[in-house]
């Protein structure tokens, strides 16, 4: 099989005598979650889909982890008054705080990963996947910081999961 990457999508030609061609737009329903069980989708195409989805999850997890590290760092610094006279001392504390530095670094890496994602899929598919980070952060904040996880928040998490599923299926 030959795979040709084009601006509009991916074009494949079979190796058998038929020379059959298939064209998959950058993110069509053939590339959605249904692609994993579609018998007409080749192993290479499934691998490509899984790599793209892994990039999306990597970007989301880096972003969520960065947010948690920033929260941990600011918890160490504590509440402060936001004034001009306080800017320098607080700025020094922030810049010297390892969780905050690590969190900012993770944000930079997540942006690089996200640029890779956006070069491969439609933004209307990729961007809603960031909401997976809401789920990760809500659960992690409950366990790490003792933040409340009420029934209303749980309902919201399930609605987010349903929304992400619908976006992925409808892509």
C-alpha positions, 0 to 999 in steps of 0.5 A: 500500500502506498500512502500519500499525504496531501493538503486535503487529506490522505490518499491510499492506493492498494498493492493488489492488482485492482489499484483501488484508491481511497481518499480520507479527508484530514479528519473524516468519519473514516478517521474517527473512533469508527475507524478502529473497527471499520474493516475497510480501514487498513492497519496503517491507517489505524496506526496513524489514527492512534498516533494522532489520538495519542498526540491529542491525549499527550497535549491534554495531559501535559496541559492538565498537569501544568495546571495542577503544578501551578496550583500546587506552587501557588498553594505553597506561596499562599494568598497575597495582596495584588499591589504594585509594592508587592509585585517584586517580592511575589514575582521572585517567589513565583519565579523560584518555585519549582512546581510553578517553573515545571508547570510553565515548562509543561505548558510550553511542551503542551503548546508544541504538541498541540501545534503537531495536533493542529497540523494533522486534524481539524481544530473543530475536532481537536479543541473539544478534546481539551475538555478531557483536561477538565475531567482530569483536573477535577478528579486530581484536584479532589485527590491532591488538594481536597477540593470538593467533587459534588454530585453537580460536578460529577454530572458536569463531568459526565456531560463533558464525556458525552460531548467529547464522544459526540464530537469524536463520532461526528468528526 
